[in-house]
Amino acid sequence: MIQFDPSQFKSEIYAHLKQRGGKYDGMIKGLKAFRFYTRLTFQQTRGDLLESYYVLMRYIDDIVDGDAPLPEGYATPLEYVEAKIRFSETRNRPNDEADYLMLYCFDLAHKLHIEIDKETTSILNSMRFDALRRFYPQKVPDAEEYGKMIICSEKVLHEHFHLLDIEGTVNGAIKVFGRDPDQLYSAIEPLGEASRIFYNLKDYWEDIKAGLVNISREDITAYRISEEDIVLMREQSMRDDLEHKVLASGAERWFHDQARIGLNKIEESRRLRRNERIGLVVSYTLRRVYERPAEEFFEGALASYAT
């Protein structure tokens, strides 16, 4: 039986995230600001749940992506994430600290009279999709090999990103705020799409190094990104001695256009939310945790990749 201390385990995860070269700094600052706000407004359980759930999913995702060591007892990241999916559904026999933190999150949700089962399954299944792309590409539907990497259709990518960013992350956050996701869905969905674009661009070099191409097959064709381009960019991604990595011309145009779409999605969500009484807590958290990091990155990308 593990003597589990959620605060200690979260501190260990934060220490791991801080070692990622500032990748998660914006999100961490936003979460800590949200925790502080919920303490002031006597909503500490909500703050604890949002923070605990976020760091749990980041921890599992880093293991699946190979950015954190694979725990003992698992042969592959796919086996690991499938074990987490099964545990989230059965909640029987926790095996490690991640399972205990998941139980802790479910308990906090129960105290708030909300359910996060569906959201948890959606997020973990999206991680499973990435594990399949990396290690079992033959099992990925509607995909083809391109420079020894797997290229998926827009439909397949959107389906799995939607699981992660809309059905999982955003819907879960809205529930934590005490609101009905169905009532706010149309106003929040564009922000979820902007969040996905943000991570696709921010993690571009890490993803391609891991064998993940998040440019759809349709965009590969539209932006004339060749197989040679993909191969050369992956070779760059594996060179730690390269301080500045260079996008192929087609990928640079795609990068610029995606940043512009991301900014437009953020503005669309703001405009739609003005018509909804979403409350101060929701507005503040969406701004600090989701909007601000993405908006700053998109603006920097547009300046760097002007066309």
Secondary structure by P-SEA (a helix, b strand, c coil): cccccaaaaaaaaaaaaaaccccaaaaaaaaaaaaaaaaaacaaaaaaaaaaaaaaaaaaaaaaacccccccccccaaaaaaaaaaaaacccccccaaaaaaaaaaaaaaaacccaaaaaaaaaaaaaaaaaacccccccccccccccbbbbcaaaaaaaaaacccccaaaaaaaaaccccccccccaaaaaaaaaaaaaaaaaaaaaaaccccccaaaaaaacccaaaaaaaaaaaaccccccccccaaaaaaaaaaaaaaaaaaaaaaaaaccccccaaaaaaaaccccaaaaaaaaaaaaaccc
